[in-house]
Amino acid sequence: MARVYYVGDWAVLTGPVFAETPFHYSHKGLDIFNYGHWLKSALEATGEHEVSSVPSWDFYNRLGPGDYEKVLAEHDVLVFSDVDAKLFQLAPGFFDRSRFGAKPLTFPDRIRLTLEAVRAGKGLMLLGGWYSFTGEMGKGGWGRTPLAGALPVRCLEVEDLVESTEGFSPVVTPRGRAFFRGLDVRTMPPLLGYNRTRRRREGEVLLEVAETGDPLLAVRSFGKGRVLAYTSDPAPHWGLNFVYWEGYGEFWKRCLDYARGGSLSPGAGRSPRPTRPRRPPASGRRSGRG
């Protein structure tokens, strides 16, 4: 059994907003969405694993000194999706003026603690979105932190979002054939976007984007642990078709097994599953933005 700490893929919707005079307006609604429930359900489907799904604002606001160390001790795999670097690098106490001047104000570095845990044998899954990798207008910021040294891909120094209403198709690389044996990735529905990254020597790319050749799924060892990067989103909107794919659960089960220390050939010795006819690839070859 693995205990998984999954941060991100929650959102708050406020509105609509009604302006009834030039000077006054009112919000007429508030909804909280857990877009991570698809991934959580997929990872827990076999009954083997337990996933704690944590909004990014709770990761930032509710962990005091020593709390994250307890999280790391109690979990086997860490998952971050749409979690910008500032949530690691800042602390609410820095903005509490009542604490200014009493003594030097510092807190344990969550990125350092994360990387130390992975070097010691934990698994780390870093998943894409507007606030992942470099992200929209650089807001993800992973490439300017020590996380960059652990990634199996390289972050761009400019905005990395590549998006299309037609979608993008995945293709298995030669190194990924054993990993996906028995799971026909050709039937995966269109992905509506991803974060563009570059290959690096330390990483192995298992999936790439058919239209551009950019990495989509890459892995590496890091000390005694494992790091996996999926550069699209496990949830809407980029993944709004992906979450309904019949292979979604098996895809993430294999990713989690690898992050826990499993083989890159999880299908070895098993009979391949029947596969459906291949879906036509997304039309056109695009370079996208980034």
C-alpha positions in Angstrom: 0.0 0.0 0.0 1.1 3.5 -0.8 0.0 6.7 0.9 -0.1 9.6 -1.6 -0.1 13.3 -0.8 -1.7 15.0 -3.8 -1.6 18.9 -3.8 -3.5 21.0 -6.4 -6.3 20.7 -8.9 -8.8 22.5 -6.7 -10.4 25.8 -7.7 -12.9 28.4 -6.3 -15.4 30.1 -8.5 -16.9 33.4 -7.4 -19.8 35.0 -9.2 -21.6 35.9 -11.3 -21.0 39.6 -10.3 -24.0 41.9 -10.6 -23.3 45.7 -10.8 -26.6 47.4 -9.9 -25.3 50.9 -9.7 -22.1 52.6 -10.8 -20.8 52.3 -7.2 -22.0 49.0 -5.9 -21.7 45.4 -7.1 -22.3 42.0 -5.5 -21.0 38.5 -6.0 -24.0 36.1 -6.3 -22.3 32.8 -6.0 -19.5 30.7 -4.6 -18.5 27.2 -5.7 -15.5 25.0 -4.8 -14.4 22.5 -7.5 -12.2 19.5 -6.8 -10.8 18.8 -10.3 -8.5 16.3 -8.7 -11.2 13.8 -7.8 -10.6 11.9 -11.1 -6.9 11.2 -10.3 -7.7 10.5 -6.7 -10.3 7.9 -7.7 -8.0 6.3 -10.3 -5.2 5.9 -7.8 -7.5 4.5 -5.1 -9.5 2.2 -7.5 -7.7 -1.0 -6.7 -8.1 -0.5 -2.9 -4.3 -0.7 -2.5 -3.6 3.0 -2.0 -4.8 6.0 0.0 -4.7 9.5 -1.5 -5.0 12.7 0.5 -6.2 15.4 -1.9 -5.1 18.9 -0.7 -6.1 22.3 -2.1 -3.1 24.4 -2.9 -4.3 27.1 -0.5 -4.2 24.6 2.4 -0.7 23.5 1.5 0.3 27.2 1.7 -1.8 28.3 4.7 -2.2 25.3 7.0 1.2 23.8 7.4 3.1 25.3 10.3 6.8 24.6 11.1 7.3 20.9 11.4 4.0 19.9 9.8 5.4 19.3 6.3 8.1 17.1 7.8 5.3 15.0 9.3 3.6 14.8 5.9 6.8 13.6 4.3 7.3 11.0 7.0 3.7 9.7 6.6 3.5 9.5 2.8 5.2 7.4 0.2 4.5 9.5 -3.0 4.1 13.3 -3.4 2.0 14.7 -6.3 2.0 18.3 -7.3 -0.3 19.6 -10.0 -0.9 23.3 -10.8 1.1 24.3 -7.7 3.3 27.3 -8.4 6.7 27.8 -6.9 5.6 30.6 -4.6 3.5 28.1 -2.6 6.8 26.4 -1.6 8.9 29.5 -1.3 6.6 31.8 0.7 4.9 31.5 4.1 1.9 33.4 5.5 4.0 34.5 8.4 6.1 36.7 6.1 3.0 39.0 5.8 2.0 39.1 9.5 3.2 42.5 10.6 2.7 41.6 14.2 5.7 39.3 14.0 8.1 41.8 12.3 11.1 42.8 14.3 10.8 40.4 17.2 13.3 38.0 15.8 14.6 36.9 12.4 11.7 35.3 10.6 12.5 32.2 8.6 10.8 28.8 8.0 12.0 25.4 6.7 12.4 25.4 3.0 9.7 23.0 1.6 11.6 22.4 -1.7 14.7 21.4 0.2 12.6 19.1 2.4 10.9 17.6 -0.6 14.1 16.9 -2.5 15.7 15.4 0.6 12.7 13.0 1.0 13.0 11.9 -2.7 16.7 11.3 -2.4 15.9 9.1 0.6 13.5 7.0 -1.4 10.1 8.8 -1.7 8.4 9.2 -5.1 7.6 12.5 -6.7 5.0 13.1 -9.5 5.0 16.6 -11.1 2.0 17.2 -13.3 1.2 19.9 -15.8 -1.1 22.9 -15.9 -1.1 26.7 -16.2 0.8 27.0 -12.9 3.2 24.0 -13.4 6.7 23.9 -14.9 7.3 27.4 -16.2 3.5 28.1 -16.6 1.5 31.0 -17.9 3.6 34.1 -18.0 6.2 32.2 -15.9 3.8 31.9 -12.9 4.7 28.2 -12.4 8.3 29.1 -11.7 9.6 25.5 -11.2 12.6 26.2 -13.4 13.9 28.9 -11.1 13.9 26.7 -8.0 16.0 23.6 -7.0 13.1 21.5 -8.3 14.6 22.1 -11.7 17.6 19.9 -10.8 15.3 16.9 -10.0 13.0 17.1 -13.0 13.5 14.6 -15.8 12.9 17.4 -18.3 14.2 21.0 -18.6 11.8 24.0 -18.1 11.7 26.8 -20.6 12.8 30.3 -19.6 9.7 31.8 -21.3 6.0 30.9 -21.0 5.6 27.2 -21.9 1.8 26.8 -22.5 1.0 25.0 -25.8 -2.7 24.8 -26.4 -5.2 24.0 -29.2 -8.9 23.6 -29.4 -8.2 20.6 -31.8 -6.1 18.9 -29.2 -2.8 16.9 -29.3 -2.1 13.2 -29.7 0.4 11.2 -27.6 2.9 8.8 -29.1 4.9 6.1 -27.3 8.7 6.4 -27.6 10.9 3.3 -28.1 11.8 3.6 -24.4 8.2 3.7 -23.4 7.0 0.6 -25.3 7.6 -1.8 -22.4 6.0 0.6 -19.9 2.8 0.8 -21.9 2.7 -2.8 -23.0 -1.0 -3.9 -22.9 -2.3 -0.3 -22.7 -3.0 1.1 -26.1 -2.1 4.8 -25.8 -3.2 5.4 -29.4 -6.8 5.4 -28.2 -6.2 8.2 -25.7 -8.5 11.2 -26.6 -7.1 14.6 -27.5 -5.2 16.6 -24.9 -6.1 20.3 -25.1 -2.7 21.5 -24.0 0.5 20.9 -22.2 3.6 22.6 -20.9 6.5 22.6 -23.4 9.8 21.3 -21.9 13.1 20.1 -23.3 14.7 16.7 -22.9 17.6 16.2 -20.6 20.3 13.5 -20.3 19.2 12.4 -16.9 15.6 11.7 -18.0 13.9 9.1 -20.1 10.9 10.2 -22.2 8.2 7.5 -22.4 5.5 9.6 -24.2 5.9 12.5 -26.5 3.4 14.8 -28.3 2.9 13.5 -31.9 2.4 16.9 -33.5 5.5 18.6 -32.0 7.8 15.9 -30.6 7.8 17.6 -27.1 8.1 15.4 -24.0 4.7 14.3 -22.5 5.8 11.7 -19.9 9.3 11.5 -18.6 11.0 9.8 -15.6 14.2 9.6 -13.8 15.9 8.3 -10.7 16.9 10.8 -8.1 19.0 9.5 -5.2 17.1 6.5 -3.9 13.8 7.9 -5.1 11.9 8.4 -8.4 10.6 11.5 -10.2 7.9 11.4 -12.9 6.8 14.4 -15.0 3.6 14.5 -17.0 3.5 17.7 -18.9 -0.3 17.8 -19.6 -3.0 18.0 -16.9 -4.6 15.0 -15.2 -7.8 17.1 -14.9 -9.8 19.6 -16.9 -9.5 21.7 -18.9 -6.5 20.2 -20.7 -7.5 16.8 -19.5 -11.3 17.1 -19.9 -11.3 14.3 -22.5 -8.5 12.3 -20.9 -10.3 11.8 -17.6 -13.1 9.8 -19.4 -10.6 7.5 -21.3 -11.1 3.9 -20.4 -7.4 3.6 -19.9 -7.1 6.5 -17.5 -7.0 4.4 -14.3 -4.4 2.0 -15.7 -2.3 4.9 -17.0 -2.0 6.5 -13.6 -1.6 3.1 -11.8 1.5 2.5 -13.8 2.8 6.0 -13.1 2.3 5.5 -9.4 3.9 2.1 -9.4 7.0 3.6 -11.1 7.1 6.4 -8.6 7.1 3.9 -5.8 10.1 2.1 -7.3 8.5 -0.2 -9.8 9.8 -1.4 -13.1 9.6 0.5 -16.4 8.3 -2.8 -17.8 5.1 -3.3 -15.7 3.4 -5.3 -18.4 6.2 -7.9 -18.8 4.8 -11.4 -18.6 1.2 -10.4 -19.0 -1.0 -11.0 -22.1 -1.7 -7.8 -24.0 -5.2 -6.5 -23.8 -7.4 -6.3 -26.8 -7.1 -2.9 -28.4 -9.6 -0.7 -30.2 -8.9 0.8 -33.6 -6.6 3.7 -33.4 -8.2 7.1 -33.1 -7.3 9.5 -36.0 -4.6 11.9 -34.7 -5.4 15.5 -34.0 -5.4 17.4 -37.3 -2.4 19.4 -38.4 1.1 19.7 -37.0 1.4 22.7 -34.6 4.3 24.3 -32.8 1.9 26.1 -30.4 3.0 28.8 -28.0 5.9 28.7 -25.6 
